[in-house]
Amino acid sequence: MTLDNRAVYVYCPKEDESRLIKVLSRHSIFNFKVNNYNTRDFRGKTLCHYRSANLTEEQQSYLIAATELGAWVEPLVSFLDRKLGYTEVEILHSGYFLHQKAFSILSNKRSFRIKRLIDLAFVFLLSLIAIPIGLITALMIKLESPGPVFYKQKRTGKYNKEFNVIKFRSMRTDAEKGGAKWATKNDARVTKVGKFIRKTRIDELPQLINVLKNEMSMVGPRPEREVFISDLEKAIPYYRFRHAVRPGITGLAQVKYPYGASTEDAIWKHKYDIYYIKHQCWRMDLKILLLTIKTVLFGMGR
């Protein structure tokens, strides 16, 4: 396939050109041509539109004519979703949410019931090994350092409602005496036992209780603290949209993106979270759960 055959023609309002070119230039596998009207042979061509409601009448007529002459025409963000496996959040706009009907996780009751059934099935299956492992973990935590076995922390869940996420304590009891801090990969506040249970994700096992209480799901965006969300939503478009669904013990971002604790890392995770919300189905949930199990078994957990 020649580069010209991989050309993707993008049509957008004039004021969006420079921003789109900046974002699209990162994806060199495609030859993006923005607002190019030189081609007349549309057979086999891919044309994408961005903020179509703001296109001029001439641009809209051009796209309609291209469709009639054999071009494949679709929204740019949807094209990138399909090709990249994540959502380019920097070019998200209201139309992505308002004009798409594929957010089945938000409106399809059957999808919700299947997801809940998967959650309860995994809670039951995992509890068979989680209870004995949990008892051993609790003993190790008590023997190593003073303080409670469990650690409860306010996190923001579905519809921006806060709840207490439950974990095995992996840090010293004075870990946040100076205020809330991002957890880092080699955090000095983590105990010896904590390093092991964080790496193997054993510290997450008590969150099965959160799933049982319907505060969390097995799969979804990881819940974050409101103190960090307030800052992140200023830097990341539509960051709070992640709260349209229940947060998860694991998620697409966790199996696709390495551990990170910065705004740049949060942006990348949000790309996967938005993609997950848009394309969620029971097959995707099962795939993510199996990938999570593989990650833990091979010692590649965070």
C-alpha positions as CSV (number, residue, x, y, z in Angstrom):
1,M,0.0,0.0,0.0
2,T,1.5,3.3,-1.0
3,L,1.5,6.4,1.2
4,D,-1.0,8.1,-1.0
5,N,-3.5,5.2,-0.6
6,R,-3.2,5.7,3.2
7,A,-4.0,9.4,2.8
8,V,-6.8,10.6,5.1
9,Y,-8.5,13.8,4.2
10,V,-9.7,15.8,7.1
11,Y,-12.2,18.7,6.9
12,C,-12.6,21.1,9.7
13,P,-13.5,24.8,10.5
14,K,-10.6,27.1,9.6
15,E,-10.0,28.1,13.2
16,D,-9.3,24.4,14.1
17,E,-6.7,23.8,11.4
18,S,-3.5,24.5,13.4
19,R,-4.6,22.5,16.4
20,L,-5.6,19.5,14.4
21,I,-2.3,19.6,12.4
22,K,-0.4,19.6,15.7
23,V,-2.2,16.5,17.0
24,L,-2.3,14.6,13.7
25,S,1.4,15.1,13.1
26,R,2.1,12.6,15.9
27,H,0.6,9.8,13.9
28,S,3.1,9.5,11.0
29,I,1.6,6.1,9.9
30,F,-1.1,8.2,8.1
31,N,-0.7,10.9,5.6
32,F,-3.3,13.5,6.9
33,K,-4.4,16.2,4.5
34,V,-6.3,19.0,6.2
35,N,-8.9,20.9,4.2
36,N,-7.5,19.7,0.8
37,Y,-9.9,20.1,-2.1
38,N,-7.7,19.0,-4.9
39,T,-8.8,15.4,-5.2
40,R,-11.8,14.4,-7.4
41,D,-11.4,10.7,-7.5
42,F,-13.0,9.6,-4.2
43,R,-13.2,5.8,-4.7
44,G,-11.4,4.1,-1.8
45,K,-10.6,7.4,-0.1
46,T,-11.1,8.1,3.6
47,L,-12.6,11.5,4.5
48,C,-13.0,12.6,8.1
49,H,-14.9,15.6,9.4
50,Y,-14.3,17.5,12.6
51,R,-17.0,19.6,14.3
52,S,-19.2,19.1,11.3
53,A,-21.9,21.4,12.6
54,N,-19.4,24.3,12.2
55,L,-18.4,23.4,8.6
56,T,-19.3,25.9,5.9
57,E,-22.0,25.0,3.4
58,E,-19.4,24.4,0.8
59,Q,-17.5,22.0,3.0
60,Q,-20.6,20.0,3.8
61,S,-21.6,19.8,0.2
62,Y,-18.1,18.6,-0.7
63,L,-18.4,15.8,1.9
64,I,-21.8,14.8,0.7
65,A,-20.6,14.6,-2.9
66,A,-17.6,12.5,-1.9
67,T,-19.9,10.1,-0.2
68,E,-22.0,9.8,-3.3
69,L,-18.8,9.1,-5.4
70,G,-17.5,6.2,-3.2
71,A,-15.6,7.8,-0.3
72,W,-15.7,6.5,3.2
73,V,-16.8,9.5,5.4
74,E,-16.8,9.5,9.2
75,P,-16.1,11.7,12.2
76,L,-12.3,12.2,12.8
77,V,-12.4,11.3,16.5
78,S,-14.2,8.0,15.7
79,F,-11.7,7.2,12.9
80,L,-8.8,7.8,15.4
81,D,-10.6,5.7,18.0
82,R,-10.8,2.8,15.6
83,K,-7.3,3.0,14.4
84,L,-5.4,3.8,17.6
85,G,-7.4,2.0,20.3
86,Y,-7.7,5.1,22.4
87,T,-9.3,8.5,22.2
88,E,-7.4,11.7,21.3
89,V,-8.8,13.7,24.2
90,E,-7.1,16.9,23.0
91,I,-9.5,17.2,20.1
92,L,-12.7,16.0,21.8
93,H,-15.7,18.2,21.4
94,S,-19.4,18.0,22.4
95,G,-20.5,16.3,19.2
96,Y,-18.5,13.1,20.2
97,F,-20.8,12.8,23.3
98,L,-24.0,14.2,21.9
99,H,-24.2,12.8,18.4
100,Q,-23.0,9.3,19.1
101,K,-25.4,6.6,20.3
102,A,-22.8,3.9,21.1
103,F,-22.3,4.7,24.8
104,S,-24.2,1.6,25.6
105,I,-22.7,1.4,29.0
106,L,-24.6,4.6,29.9
107,S,-28.0,3.8,28.5
108,N,-28.4,0.1,27.7
109,K,-30.0,-1.7,30.7
110,R,-29.1,-5.1,29.2
111,S,-25.4,-4.0,29.0
112,F,-25.6,-2.9,32.6
113,R,-27.1,-6.2,33.8
114,I,-24.4,-8.2,32.0
115,K,-21.7,-6.1,33.5
116,R,-23.1,-6.4,37.0
117,L,-23.4,-10.2,36.6
118,I,-19.7,-10.4,35.5
119,D,-18.8,-8.3,38.6
120,L,-20.6,-10.6,41.0
121,A,-19.2,-13.7,39.4
122,F,-15.6,-12.5,39.7
123,V,-16.2,-11.3,43.3
124,F,-17.3,-14.8,44.2
125,L,-14.5,-16.6,42.3
126,L,-11.8,-14.3,43.5
127,S,-13.0,-14.4,47.1
128,L,-12.1,-18.1,47.2
129,I,-8.4,-17.1,47.0
130,A,-8.8,-13.5,48.3
131,I,-9.9,-14.6,51.8
132,P,-6.9,-16.8,52.7
133,I,-4.5,-14.5,51.0
134,G,-6.1,-11.6,52.8
135,L,-5.7,-13.2,56.2
136,I,-2.0,-13.8,55.6
137,T,-1.5,-10.3,54.3
138,A,-3.2,-8.8,57.4
139,L,-0.9,-10.8,59.6
140,M,2.2,-9.6,57.7
141,I,1.1,-6.0,57.9
142,K,0.5,-6.1,61.6
143,L,3.9,-7.8,62.2
144,E,5.8,-5.2,60.2
145,S,4.4,-1.9,61.4
146,P,1.9,-0.5,63.8
147,G,-1.4,0.8,62.5
148,P,-4.6,-0.5,60.9
149,V,-4.6,-3.4,58.4
150,F,-7.0,-1.7,56.0
151,Y,-6.7,1.8,54.5
152,K,-9.8,3.7,53.6
153,Q,-9.6,6.8,51.4
154,K,-12.3,9.0,49.9
155,R,-12.5,8.6,46.1
156,T,-14.9,10.0,43.6
157,G,-17.2,7.5,41.9
158,K,-20.2,7.4,39.6
159,Y,-22.0,10.7,39.2
160,N,-19.2,12.5,41.3
161,K,-20.4,10.7,44.4
162,E,-17.6,10.1,46.9
163,F,-17.1,6.8,48.6
164,N,-14.5,5.1,50.8
165,V,-12.2,2.9,48.7
166,I,-10.8,0.0,50.8
167,K,-7.2,-1.3,50.4
168,F,-4.7,-3.2,52.5
169,R,-2.4,-0.6,54.0
170,S,0.9,-0.5,52.0
171,M,2.4,2.8,53.4
172,R,3.5,4.1,56.8
173,T,0.6,5.6,58.8
174,D,2.2,9.1,58.5
175,A,2.4,8.9,54.7
176,E,0.4,12.0,54.2
177,K,1.1,14.1,57.2
178,G,2.2,16.9,54.9
179,G,-0.9,16.7,52.7
180,A,-2.1,14.7,49.7
181,K,0.6,13.5,47.4
182,W,0.8,11.5,44.2
183,A,1.9,7.9,44.8
184,T,5.1,7.3,42.8
185,K,6.7,4.1,41.5
186,N,9.5,3.8,44.1
187,D,7.7,5.7,46.9
188,A,9.8,5.9,50.0
189,R,6.6,5.9,52.1
190,V,5.8,2.3,51.1
191,T,6.7,-0.5,53.6
192,K,8.5,-3.7,52.7
193,V,5.2,-5.7,52.8
194,G,3.6,-2.8,50.9
195,K,6.0,-3.1,48.0
196,F,5.2,-6.7,47.6
197,I,1.4,-6.4,47.8
198,R,1.4,-3.3,45.5
199,K,3.5,-5.1,42.9
200,T,1.2,-8.2,43.0
201,R,-1.9,-5.9,43.4
202,I,-2.9,-7.8,46.6
203,D,-3.5,-4.4,48.2
204,E,-6.5,-4.0,45.8
205,L,-8.3,-7.2,47.0
206,P,-10.4,-5.5,49.7
207,Q,-12.0,-3.5,46.9
208,L,-14.0,-6.6,46.1
209,I,-16.1,-5.3,49.0
210,N,-16.6,-2.0,47.1
211,V,-17.7,-4.0,44.1
212,L,-20.1,-6.1,46.2
213,K,-21.6,-2.8,47.5
214,N,-22.0,-1.6,43.9
215,E,-19.7,1.4,44.5
216,M,-17.2,0.0,42.0
217,S,-17.0,-2.4,39.1
218,M,-14.4,-5.0,38.3
219,V,-13.5,-3.0,35.2
220,G,-13.6,0.8,34.7
221,P,-11.6,4.0,35.1
222,R,-9.6,3.9,38.3
223,P,-11.2,6.1,41.0
224,E,-9.3,9.3,41.8
225,R,-9.3,11.7,44.8
226,E,-11.2,14.9,44.5
227,V,-8.2,17.0,45.5
228,F,-6.4,15.7,42.3
229,I,-9.5,15.8,40.1
230,S,-10.0,19.5,40.7
231,D,-6.6,20.1,39.2
232,L,-6.7,17.5,36.5
233,E,-10.0,18.7,35.0
234,K,-8.4,22.1,34.3
235,A,-5.7,20.4,32.2
236,I,-7.6,17.5,30.6
237,P,-10.7,18.0,28.4
238,Y,-13.9,16.3,29.7
239,Y,-12.0,14.7,32.6
240,R,-15.1,14.3,34.8
241,F,-16.9,12.3,32.1
242,R,-15.1,9.3,33.6
243,H,-17.6,9.6,36.4
244,A,-20.5,8.7,34.1
245,V,-19.6,5.1,35.0
246,R,-18.6,3.2,38.1
247,P,-14.8,3.2,38.7
248,G,-13.0,-0.2,38.4
249,I,-10.5,-2.2,40.3
250,T,-8.7,-2.5,36.9
251,G,-9.3,-0.9,33.6
252,L,-8.1,-0.5,30.0
253,A,-5.6,2.2,31.0
254,Q,-4.1,-0.2,33.6
255,V,-3.4,-2.9,31.1
256,K,-2.3,-0.6,28.2
257,Y,-0.3,2.1,30.0
258,P,2.6,1.7,32.4
259,Y,2.5,3.0,35.9
260,G,2.7,6.8,36.1
261,A,1.9,9.6,38.5
262,S,1.9,12.9,36.7
263,T,-0.5,15.0,34.7
264,E,1.0,13.7,31.4
265,D,0.3,10.1,32.7
266,A,-3.2,11.1,33.7
267,I,-3.8,12.5,30.2
268,W,-2.8,9.2,28.6
269,K,-4.9,7.2,31.0
270,H,-7.9,9.4,30.2
271,K,-7.4,8.6,26.5
272,Y,-8.0,4.9,27.3
273,D,-10.8,5.6,29.9
274,I,-12.8,7.6,27.4
275,Y,-12.3,5.0,24.8
276,Y,-13.4,2.3,27.2
277,I,-16.6,4.2,28.2
278,K,-17.5,4.6,24.5
279,H,-16.8,1.1,23.4
280,Q,-17.5,-1.0,26.6
281,C,-19.0,-4.4,26.2
282,W,-18.8,-7.7,28.1
283,R,-16.1,-9.1,25.7
284,M,-13.9,-6.1,26.4
285,D,-14.4,-6.4,30.2
286,L,-13.4,-10.1,30.1
287,K,-10.4,-9.4,27.9
288,I,-9.2,-6.6,30.4
289,L,-9.7,-9.0,33.4
290,L,-7.7,-11.7,31.7
291,L,-4.9,-9.3,30.8
292,T,-4.9,-8.1,34.4
293,I,-4.5,-11.6,35.7
294,K,-1.7,-12.2,33.2
295,T,0.0,-9.0,34.3
296,V,-0.2,-10.0,38.0
297,L,1.0,-13.6,37.4
298,F,4.0,-12.4,35.5
299,G,5.0,-9.9,38.1
300,M,4.4,-6.8,36.0
301,G,1.9,-5.1,38.3
302,R,2.4,-1.6,39.5
